[in-house]
Amino acid sequence: MKITIKNTKPRNPFVAASLKRLAGAHRSSPSARRQRQQQALRRELALHRHSP
């Protein structure tokens, strides 16, 4: 009785590297933009709150 092993498709060597460096879109997500705008608004309000 012979045992045959199926050849699997070769793995893409770039996938592991891209997953490690979190490759993806080169722009920030909408939630990150929202958070940044909210922080900027808080900074502006803090500046104006303490000035006479």
PyMOL Python script that loads the backbone (N, CA, C, O; Angstrom):
from pymol import cmd

cmd.read_pdbstr("""\
ATOM      1  N   MET A   1       0.835  -1.178   0.000  1.00  0.00           N
ATOM      2  CA  MET A   1       0.000   0.000   0.000  1.00  0.00           C
ATOM      3  C   MET A   1       0.887   1.251   0.000  1.00  0.00           C
ATOM      4  O   MET A   1       1.710   1.456   0.892  1.00  0.00           O
ATOM      5  N   LYS A   2       0.690   2.069  -1.021  1.00  0.00           N
ATOM      6  CA  LYS A   2       1.475   3.289  -1.140  1.00  0.00           C
ATOM      7  C   LYS A   2       0.731   4.464  -0.511  1.00  0.00           C
ATOM      8  O   LYS A   2      -0.490   4.571  -0.621  1.00  0.00           O
ATOM      9  N   ILE A   3       1.465   5.321   0.132  1.00  0.00           N
ATOM     10  CA  ILE A   3       0.883   6.542   0.691  1.00  0.00           C
ATOM     11  C   ILE A   3       1.278   7.694  -0.219  1.00  0.00           C
ATOM     12  O   ILE A   3       2.461   7.928  -0.468  1.00  0.00           O
ATOM     13  N   THR A   4       0.300   8.391  -0.701  1.00  0.00           N
ATOM     14  CA  THR A   4       0.588   9.542  -1.550  1.00  0.00           C
ATOM     15  C   THR A   4       0.228  10.816  -0.789  1.00  0.00           C
ATOM     16  O   THR A   4      -0.815  10.904  -0.140  1.00  0.00           O
ATOM     17  N   ILE A   5       1.111  11.785  -0.886  1.00  0.00           N
ATOM     18  CA  ILE A   5       0.889  13.079  -0.239  1.00  0.00           C
ATOM     19  C   ILE A   5       0.617  14.105  -1.320  1.00  0.00           C
ATOM     20  O   ILE A   5       1.381  14.253  -2.274  1.00  0.00           O
ATOM     21  N   LYS A   6      -0.484  14.803  -1.150  1.00  0.00           N
ATOM     22  CA  LYS A   6      -0.859  15.820  -2.126  1.00  0.00           C
ATOM     23  C   LYS A   6       0.057  17.029  -2.004  1.00  0.00           C
ATOM     24  O   LYS A   6       0.347  17.486  -0.899  1.00  0.00           O
ATOM     25  N   ASN A   7       0.505  17.538  -3.123  1.00  0.00           N
ATOM     26  CA  ASN A   7       1.300  18.761  -3.105  1.00  0.00           C
ATOM     27  C   ASN A   7       0.360  19.945  -2.890  1.00  0.00           C
ATOM     28  O   ASN A   7      -0.630  20.112  -3.601  1.00  0.00           O
ATOM     29  N   THR A   8       0.699  20.765  -1.885  1.00  0.00           N
ATOM     30  CA  THR A   8      -0.115  21.956  -1.645  1.00  0.00           C
ATOM     31  C   THR A   8       0.434  23.114  -2.460  1.00  0.00           C
ATOM     32  O   THR A   8       1.570  23.085  -2.933  1.00  0.00           O
ATOM     33  N   LYS A   9      -0.392  24.120  -2.610  1.00  0.00           N
ATOM     34  CA  LYS A   9       0.040  25.305  -3.334  1.00  0.00           C
ATOM     35  C   LYS A   9       1.177  25.970  -2.566  1.00  0.00           C
ATOM     36  O   LYS A   9       1.125  26.022  -1.338  1.00  0.00           O
ATOM     37  N   PRO A  10       2.189  26.475  -3.240  1.00  0.00           N
ATOM     38  CA  PRO A  10       3.271  27.149  -2.525  1.00  0.00           C
ATOM     39  C   PRO A  10       2.748  28.430  -1.864  1.00  0.00           C
ATOM     40  O   PRO A  10       1.915  29.138  -2.429  1.00  0.00           O
ATOM     41  N   ARG A  11       3.242  28.708  -0.680  1.00  0.00           N
ATOM     42  CA  ARG A  11       2.799  29.892   0.054  1.00  0.00           C
ATOM     43  C   ARG A  11       3.460  31.140  -0.508  1.00  0.00           C
ATOM     44  O   ARG A  11       4.597  31.108  -0.979  1.00  0.00           O
ATOM     45  N   ASN A  12       2.719  32.240  -0.446  1.00  0.00           N
ATOM     46  CA  ASN A  12       3.244  33.522  -0.892  1.00  0.00           C
ATOM     47  C   ASN A  12       4.182  34.053   0.198  1.00  0.00           C
ATOM     48  O   ASN A  12       3.733  34.294   1.318  1.00  0.00           O
ATOM     49  N   PRO A  13       5.472  34.239  -0.101  1.00  0.00           N
ATOM     50  CA  PRO A  13       6.415  34.667   0.936  1.00  0.00           C
ATOM     51  C   PRO A  13       6.180  36.098   1.413  1.00  0.00           C
ATOM     52  O   PRO A  13       6.671  36.470   2.478  1.00  0.00           O
ATOM     53  N   PHE A  14       5.446  36.907   0.657  1.00  0.00           N
ATOM     54  CA  PHE A  14       5.229  38.303   1.026  1.00  0.00           C
ATOM     55  C   PHE A  14       4.091  38.471   2.031  1.00  0.00           C
ATOM     56  O   PHE A  14       3.992  39.510   2.683  1.00  0.00           O
ATOM     57  N   VAL A  15       3.241  37.472   2.160  1.00  0.00           N
ATOM     58  CA  VAL A  15       2.088  37.593   3.049  1.00  0.00           C
ATOM     59  C   VAL A  15       2.515  37.700   4.499  1.00  0.00           C
ATOM     60  O   VAL A  15       2.020  38.562   5.226  1.00  0.00           O
ATOM     61  N   ALA A  16       3.418  36.846   4.930  1.00  0.00           N
ATOM     62  CA  ALA A  16       3.856  36.870   6.326  1.00  0.00           C
ATOM     63  C   ALA A  16       4.491  38.216   6.661  1.00  0.00           C
ATOM     64  O   ALA A  16       4.233  38.776   7.726  1.00  0.00           O
ATOM     65  N   ALA A  17       5.306  38.728   5.771  1.00  0.00           N
ATOM     66  CA  ALA A  17       5.963  40.008   6.018  1.00  0.00           C
ATOM     67  C   ALA A  17       4.946  41.142   6.081  1.00  0.00           C
ATOM     68  O   ALA A  17       5.054  42.036   6.921  1.00  0.00           O
ATOM     69  N   SER A  18       3.970  41.103   5.199  1.00  0.00           N
ATOM     70  CA  SER A  18       2.983  42.180   5.189  1.00  0.00           C
ATOM     71  C   SER A  18       2.094  42.133   6.418  1.00  0.00           C
ATOM     72  O   SER A  18       1.670  43.177   6.914  1.00  0.00           O
ATOM     73  N   LEU A  19       1.806  40.937   6.916  1.00  0.00           N
ATOM     74  CA  LEU A  19       0.991  40.834   8.122  1.00  0.00           C
ATOM     75  C   LEU A  19       1.758  41.324   9.341  1.00  0.00           C
ATOM     76  O   LEU A  19       1.171  41.900  10.256  1.00  0.00           O
ATOM     77  N   LYS A  20       3.056  41.098   9.356  1.00  0.00           N
ATOM     78  CA  LYS A  20       3.869  41.531  10.502  1.00  0.00           C
ATOM     79  C   LYS A  20       3.976  43.048  10.565  1.00  0.00           C
ATOM     80  O   LYS A  20       4.004  43.620  11.655  1.00  0.00           O
ATOM     81  N   ARG A  21       4.035  43.700   9.424  1.00  0.00           N
ATOM     82  CA  ARG A  21       4.171  45.159   9.458  1.00  0.00           C
ATOM     83  C   ARG A  21       2.829  45.850   9.271  1.00  0.00           C
ATOM     84  O   ARG A  21       2.773  47.062   9.062  1.00  0.00           O
ATOM     85  N   LEU A  22       1.758  45.085   9.346  1.00  0.00           N
ATOM     86  CA  LEU A  22       0.397  45.604   9.239  1.00  0.00           C
ATOM     87  C   LEU A  22       0.207  46.434   7.972  1.00  0.00           C
ATOM     88  O   LEU A  22      -0.262  47.571   8.024  1.00  0.00           O
ATOM     89  N   ALA A  23       0.574  45.857   6.850  1.00  0.00           N
ATOM     90  CA  ALA A  23       0.425  46.549   5.584  1.00  0.00           C
ATOM     91  C   ALA A  23      -1.052  46.761   5.295  1.00  0.00           C
ATOM     92  O   ALA A  23      -1.898  45.951   5.674  1.00  0.00           O
ATOM     93  N   GLY A  24      -1.337  47.830   4.638  1.00  0.00           N
ATOM     94  CA  GLY A  24      -2.724  48.112   4.310  1.00  0.00           C
ATOM     95  C   GLY A  24      -2.846  49.474   3.666  1.00  0.00           C
ATOM     96  O   GLY A  24      -1.909  49.961   3.034  1.00  0.00           O
ATOM     97  N   ALA A  25      -3.988  50.077   3.824  1.00  0.00           N
ATOM     98  CA  ALA A  25      -4.246  51.386   3.239  1.00  0.00           C
ATOM     99  C   ALA A  25      -3.299  52.413   3.845  1.00  0.00           C
ATOM    100  O   ALA A  25      -2.944  52.315   5.020  1.00  0.00           O
ATOM    101  N   HIS A  26      -2.897  53.378   3.065  1.00  0.00           N
ATOM    102  CA  HIS A  26      -1.953  54.386   3.520  1.00  0.00           C
ATOM    103  C   HIS A  26      -2.651  55.624   4.042  1.00  0.00           C
ATOM    104  O   HIS A  26      -2.091  56.719   3.987  1.00  0.00           O
ATOM    105  N   ARG A  27      -3.834  55.474   4.534  1.00  0.00           N
ATOM    106  CA  ARG A  27      -4.524  56.605   5.150  1.00  0.00           C
ATOM    107  C   ARG A  27      -5.139  56.128   6.452  1.00  0.00           C
ATOM    108  O   ARG A  27      -5.396  54.940   6.645  1.00  0.00           O
ATOM    109  N   SER A  28      -5.367  57.083   7.340  1.00  0.00           N
ATOM    110  CA  SER A  28      -5.896  56.711   8.644  1.00  0.00           C
ATOM    111  C   SER A  28      -7.374  56.355   8.517  1.00  0.00           C
ATOM    112  O   SER A  28      -8.065  56.805   7.603  1.00  0.00           O
ATOM    113  N   SER A  29      -7.828  55.555   9.435  1.00  0.00           N
ATOM    114  CA  SER A  29      -9.212  55.109   9.414  1.00  0.00           C
ATOM    115  C   SER A  29     -10.128  56.265   9.822  1.00  0.00           C
ATOM    116  O   SER A  29      -9.662  57.220  10.445  1.00  0.00           O
ATOM    117  N   PRO A  30     -11.406  56.202   9.490  1.00  0.00           N
ATOM    118  CA  PRO A  30     -12.334  57.266   9.876  1.00  0.00           C
ATOM    119  C   PRO A  30     -12.378  57.482  11.389  1.00  0.00           C
ATOM    120  O   PRO A  30     -12.507  58.617  11.847  1.00  0.00           O
ATOM    121  N   SER A  31     -12.274  56.412  12.162  1.00  0.00           N
ATOM    122  CA  SER A  31     -12.313  56.580  13.615  1.00  0.00           C
ATOM    123  C   SER A  31     -11.061  57.296  14.111  1.00  0.00           C
ATOM    124  O   SER A  31     -11.137  58.099  15.041  1.00  0.00           O
ATOM    125  N   ALA A  32      -9.915  57.018  13.502  1.00  0.00           N
ATOM    126  CA  ALA A  32      -8.683  57.702  13.895  1.00  0.00           C
ATOM    127  C   ALA A  32      -8.771  59.181  13.553  1.00  0.00           C
ATOM    128  O   ALA A  32      -8.329  60.023  14.336  1.00  0.00           O
ATOM    129  N   ARG A  33      -9.339  59.511  12.388  1.00  0.00           N
ATOM    130  CA  ARG A  33      -9.515  60.917  12.015  1.00  0.00           C
ATOM    131  C   ARG A  33     -10.455  61.622  12.977  1.00  0.00           C
ATOM    132  O   ARG A  33     -10.217  62.765  13.369  1.00  0.00           O
ATOM    133  N   ARG A  34     -11.534  60.929  13.359  1.00  0.00           N
ATOM    134  CA  ARG A  34     -12.496  61.506  14.292  1.00  0.00           C
ATOM    135  C   ARG A  34     -11.835  61.795  15.641  1.00  0.00           C
ATOM    136  O   ARG A  34     -12.042  62.858  16.227  1.00  0.00           O
ATOM    137  N   GLN A  35     -11.044  60.845  16.125  1.00  0.00           N
ATOM    138  CA  GLN A  35     -10.352  61.029  17.398  1.00  0.00           C
ATOM    139  C   GLN A  35      -9.378  62.200  17.332  1.00  0.00           C
ATOM    140  O   GLN A  35      -9.285  62.991  18.271  1.00  0.00           O
ATOM    141  N   ARG A  36      -8.658  62.307  16.227  1.00  0.00           N
ATOM    142  CA  ARG A  36      -7.696  63.402  16.080  1.00  0.00           C
ATOM    143  C   ARG A  36      -8.405  64.752  16.061  1.00  0.00           C
ATOM    144  O   ARG A  36      -7.922  65.713  16.660  1.00  0.00           O
ATOM    145  N   GLN A  37      -9.554  64.834  15.375  1.00  0.00           N
ATOM    146  CA  GLN A  37     -10.316  66.081  15.345  1.00  0.00           C
ATOM    147  C   GLN A  37     -10.856  66.430  16.724  1.00  0.00           C
ATOM    148  O   GLN A  37     -10.867  67.596  17.117  1.00  0.00           O
ATOM    149  N   GLN A  38     -11.301  65.422  17.451  1.00  0.00           N
ATOM    150  CA  GLN A  38     -11.833  65.642  18.794  1.00  0.00           C
ATOM    151  C   GLN A  38     -10.727  66.149  19.730  1.00  0.00           C
ATOM    152  O   GLN A  38     -10.965  67.038  20.549  1.00  0.00           O
ATOM    153  N   GLN A  39      -9.532  65.591  19.610  1.00  0.00           N
ATOM    154  CA  GLN A  39      -8.411  66.039  20.433  1.00  0.00           C
ATOM    155  C   GLN A  39      -8.023  67.475  20.097  1.00  0.00           C
ATOM    156  O   GLN A  39      -7.719  68.268  20.989  1.00  0.00           O
ATOM    157  N   ALA A  40      -8.035  67.808  18.799  1.00  0.00           N
ATOM    158  CA  ALA A  40      -7.701  69.170  18.386  1.00  0.00           C
ATOM    159  C   ALA A  40      -8.733  70.155  18.933  1.00  0.00           C
ATOM    160  O   ALA A  40      -8.375  71.248  19.373  1.00  0.00           O
ATOM    161  N   LEU A  41      -9.996  69.779  18.908  1.00  0.00           N
ATOM    162  CA  LEU A  41     -11.054  70.633  19.437  1.00  0.00           C
ATOM    163  C   LEU A  41     -10.869  70.847  20.937  1.00  0.00           C
ATOM    164  O   LEU A  41     -11.003  71.966  21.434  1.00  0.00           O
ATOM    165  N   ARG A  42     -10.561  69.771  21.651  1.00  0.00           N
ATOM    166  CA  ARG A  42     -10.330  69.900  23.107  1.00  0.00           C
ATOM    167  C   ARG A  42      -9.137  70.810  23.395  1.00  0.00           C
ATOM    168  O   ARG A  42      -9.171  71.605  24.334  1.00  0.00           O
ATOM    169  N   ARG A  43      -8.082  70.691  22.583  1.00  0.00           N
ATOM    170  CA  ARG A  43      -6.911  71.544  22.757  1.00  0.00           C
ATOM    171  C   ARG A  43      -7.275  73.008  22.550  1.00  0.00           C
ATOM    172  O   ARG A  43      -6.871  73.871  23.330  1.00  0.00           O
ATOM    173  N   GLU A  44      -8.042  73.285  21.493  1.00  0.00           N
ATOM    174  CA  GLU A  44      -8.472  74.661  21.204  1.00  0.00           C
ATOM    175  C   GLU A  44      -9.321  75.210  22.347  1.00  0.00           C
ATOM    176  O   GLU A  44      -9.119  76.344  22.780  1.00  0.00           O
ATOM    177  N   LEU A  45     -10.260  74.420  22.832  1.00  0.00           N
ATOM    178  CA  LEU A  45     -11.125  74.875  23.926  1.00  0.00           C
ATOM    179  C   LEU A  45     -10.328  75.115  25.195  1.00  0.00           C
ATOM    180  O   LEU A  45     -10.619  76.054  25.937  1.00  0.00           O
ATOM    181  N   ALA A  46      -9.332  74.289  25.458  1.00  0.00           N
ATOM    182  CA  ALA A  46      -8.503  74.454  26.653  1.00  0.00           C
ATOM    183  C   ALA A  46      -7.690  75.746  26.543  1.00  0.00           C
ATOM    184  O   ALA A  46      -7.514  76.451  27.537  1.00  0.00           O
ATOM    185  N   LEU A  47      -7.200  76.058  25.358  1.00  0.00           N
ATOM    186  CA  LEU A  47      -6.425  77.293  25.176  1.00  0.00           C
ATOM    187  C   LEU A  47      -7.290  78.520  25.414  1.00  0.00           C
ATOM    188  O   LEU A  47      -6.845  79.470  26.058  1.00  0.00           O
ATOM    189  N   HIS A  48      -8.495  78.519  24.914  1.00  0.00           N
ATOM    190  CA  HIS A  48      -9.379  79.670  25.018  1.00  0.00           C
ATOM    191  C   HIS A  48     -10.024  79.791  26.389  1.00  0.00           C
ATOM    192  O   HIS A  48     -10.439  80.880  26.784  1.00  0.00           O
ATOM    193  N   ARG A  49     -10.111  78.699  27.109  1.00  0.00           N
ATOM    194  CA  ARG A  49     -10.752  78.716  28.419  1.00  0.00           C
ATOM    195  C   ARG A  49      -9.899  79.473  29.428  1.00  0.00           C
ATOM    196  O   ARG A  49     -10.433  80.172  30.290  1.00  0.00           O
ATOM    197  N   HIS A  50      -8.555  79.339  29.328  1.00  0.00           N
ATOM    198  CA  HIS A  50      -7.669  79.939  30.312  1.00  0.00           C
ATOM    199  C   HIS A  50      -7.237  81.341  29.942  1.00  0.00           C
ATOM    200  O   HIS A  50      -6.655  82.030  30.780  1.00  0.00           O
ATOM    201  N   SER A  51      -7.493  81.794  28.733  1.00  0.00           N
ATOM    202  CA  SER A  51      -7.062  83.133  28.353  1.00  0.00           C
ATOM    203  C   SER A  51      -8.128  84.155  28.780  1.00  0.00           C
ATOM    204  O   SER A  51      -9.320  83.849  28.748  1.00  0.00           O
ATOM    205  N   PRO A  52      -7.703  85.383  29.185  1.00  0.00           N
ATOM    206  CA  PRO A  52      -8.672  86.396  29.669  1.00  0.00           C
ATOM    207  C   PRO A  52      -9.496  87.001  28.553  1.00  0.00           C
ATOM    208  O   PRO A  52     -10.343  87.858  28.806  1.00  0.00           O
TER     209      PRO A  52
END
""", "prot")
cmd.dss("prot")
cmd.show_as("cartoon", "prot")
cmd.util.cbc("prot")
cmd.orient("prot")
